[in-house]
Amino acid sequence: MQTNPNCSAWDVTEAEYPRLGTAADKLRFLLRYAVLAPSNHNTQPWMFQVRGNDVELYANRARSLRITDPDDRQLLISCGCALLHLRVAIWHFGHLDRTHLLPTPGDPDLLARVSMGDEDSPTAQQEALFAAIPRRRTNRQLFRDDSLPDQLQRELVKAAEREGAWLHFVNGREQRNTLADLVAEGDRQQWANQRFRLELAAWLHPNNSQARDGIPNSAQNDGDLLSVAGPIVIRTFDLGEGQAAKNRDIAAYSPGLVVLGTEADGPTAWLSAGQALARMLLRARADEVWASFLNQPIETLSLRPKVAELCGRGGCPQLVLRLGYGPNVNPTPRRTVEEVLLPAV
Ligand SMILES: Cc1cc2nc3c(=O)[nH]c(=O)nc-3n(C[C@H](O)[C@H](O)[C@H](O)COP(=O)(O)O)c2cc1C
C-alpha cells in the first residue's frame, strides 16, 4: 500500500480483474497497468478511449515538451511504453493482443487500437514482464560496480529487437568516453538555454506537491544538484557545468551503457522504440537491474548524428540509458485511469 496518495495508482491488485465482465470492463481494468509506464518528465502524455471491444490510445499533445522534444518524438515513445504495458497485461490475463499502430492515416493523434484476441496461456517470459510492471522505476541513484551478465545483455538486445528496435551496448573505454563526452556536451548546451530550464523546472515538484505528474524531488539522485536546487534556482541559473561533470562520470562508469535505436525515424518508429524501451526495462527489472536515462546528446540536434556514428550501425538513435544494480527507490506519482479516459463510445 502506497503511503503517498499521489502514488495510489501503483496499488493495483490482480484480484480486481473483472473475469465475468465485458471486454470493455476488462480493458478499463488493464489500463491500470498501462498508466504505470515511464514517460518523459513523467508527463504521462496519453489518453485512452474504450470503443466496444477495442481500446484506443491517443497522444495528449497538450503535454508536449516543446523545448526538449519539439517533434513529440519522446512523447510518442512514452505512449509506446504505455502500449507495451497494456499488451503485457492482456497476455497475463490469458489473451493474445490485437494491436494496430496508427490505424487511421488522417488522425496522427490516434496512435493505436488494441483489443483482446484469442485466449492463450502466457509464457514464463511474458509472466516475468508482467510481474516487473509494479517494480519498475527510473533509478537515478549510483549503481554498484557489478557488471551485467552476458546472457542478460543478450536478452535485453532480443527484447528490443522483438519490438522492432535495436539496442547497442557501448563497451570499451574509448567508446564509453566518447559517449560520456557527448552526454556532458548535451548538458552544457541544454542548460545554456533558459527555455529548457523553464520547461524542466515546470515539471520538477517538491515532495509535498499534490501533483500526480512530474518528477518529485525524491526521485533525483541523493547527491544531485537538482535535488537540492529548487525550481527557482533551476529557472534562474545555468547549472550546466555541474550537471555535465556529474553525468559524464555516471555515463563513463555505469555497469551498462546502452543506446536504443530504430532503423527509421517517425511516428511508427517512435511507437516501436517506446514498446522496445518498456519491454527492455521490464526484462531488466525481472533480473533486479535498474535503469535511468542520459538522453541529452539525442535531444541536442547537432549531437544526435555523433551518437549514431558511435553506434556504427546505421539508423536513428532514440535514447541513451545506463543500467545496473543499486538501492531501491520509491515510485513516482501517476494520474489514475479515470483521469486519462475519454468518455466511452
Ligand atoms: C522517452 C523517455 C525519456 C526520458 N528521458 C529522461 C531523461 O532524459 N532524464 C531522466 O532523468 N529521466 C528520463 N526519463 C524518465 C522519466 O523521467 C520517468 O519515466 C518519469 O519521471 C516517471 O518515473 P518512473 O520511470 O520512475 O515511473 C525518460 C522517460 C521516457 C519514457
The ligand as an SDF file (V2000), in Angstrom:
LIG
                    3D

 31 33  0  0  0  0  0  0  0  0999 V2000
   11.0360    8.7160  -23.5650 C   0  0  0  0  0  0  0  0  0  0  0  0
   11.5520    8.9640  -22.1820 C   0  0  0  0  0  0  0  0  0  0  0  0
   12.6010    9.8480  -21.9810 C   0  0  0  0  0  0  0  0  0  0  0  0
   13.0990   10.0740  -20.6950 C   0  0  0  0  0  0  0  0  0  0  0  0
   14.1620   10.9300  -20.5340 N   0  0  0  0  0  0  0  0  0  0  0  0
   14.6890   11.1140  -19.3120 C   0  0  0  0  0  0  0  0  0  0  0  0
   15.8520   11.9220  -19.1340 C   0  0  0  0  0  0  0  0  0  0  0  0
   16.4210   12.4450  -20.1030 O   0  0  0  0  0  0  0  0  0  0  0  0
   16.3490   12.0890  -17.8840 N   0  0  0  0  0  0  0  0  0  0  0  0
   15.7590   11.4880  -16.8040 C   0  0  0  0  0  0  0  0  0  0  0  0
   16.2550   11.6450  -15.6870 O   0  0  0  0  0  0  0  0  0  0  0  0
   14.6700   10.6940  -16.9350 N   0  0  0  0  0  0  0  0  0  0  0  0
   14.1250   10.4890  -18.1670 C   0  0  0  0  0  0  0  0  0  0  0  0
   13.0410    9.6740  -18.3260 N   0  0  0  0  0  0  0  0  0  0  0  0
   12.4440    9.0240  -17.1420 C   0  0  0  0  0  0  0  0  0  0  0  0
   11.2090    9.7600  -16.6710 C   0  0  0  0  0  0  0  0  0  0  0  0
   11.5420   10.9630  -16.0360 O   0  0  0  0  0  0  0  0  0  0  0  0
   10.4080    8.8250  -15.7600 C   0  0  0  0  0  0  0  0  0  0  0  0
    9.9410    7.7440  -16.5180 O   0  0  0  0  0  0  0  0  0  0  0  0
    9.2380    9.5130  -15.1020 C   0  0  0  0  0  0  0  0  0  0  0  0
    9.6690   10.5290  -14.2480 O   0  0  0  0  0  0  0  0  0  0  0  0
    8.3630    8.5300  -14.3050 C   0  0  0  0  0  0  0  0  0  0  0  0
    9.1260    7.8860  -13.3220 O   0  0  0  0  0  0  0  0  0  0  0  0
    9.3010    6.3130  -13.2810 P   0  0  0  0  0  0  0  0  0  0  0  0
   10.0070    5.8920  -14.5470 O   0  0  0  0  0  0  0  0  0  0  0  0
   10.1460    6.0570  -12.0720 O   0  0  0  0  0  0  0  0  0  0  0  0
    7.9550    5.6480  -13.2120 O   0  0  0  0  0  0  0  0  0  0  0  0
   12.5330    9.4220  -19.5870 C   0  0  0  0  0  0  0  0  0  0  0  0
   11.4730    8.5200  -19.7980 C   0  0  0  0  0  0  0  0  0  0  0  0
   10.9930    8.2760  -21.0780 C   0  0  0  0  0  0  0  0  0  0  0  0
    9.8870    7.2810  -21.2900 C   0  0  0  0  0  0  0  0  0  0  0  0
  1  2  1  0
  2  3  1  0
  2 30  2  0
  3  4  2  0
  4  5  1  0
  4 28  1  0
  5  6  2  0
  6  7  1  0
  6 13  1  0
  7  8  2  0
  7  9  1  0
  9 10  1  0
 10 11  2  0
 10 12  1  0
 12 13  2  0
 13 14  1  0
 14 15  1  0
 14 28  1  0
 15 16  1  0
 16 17  1  0
 16 18  1  0
 18 19  1  0
 18 20  1  0
 20 21  1  0
 20 22  1  0
 22 23  1  0
 23 24  1  0
 24 25  2  0
 24 26  1  0
 24 27  1  0
 28 29  2  0
 29 30  1  0
 30 31  1  0
M  END
$$$$
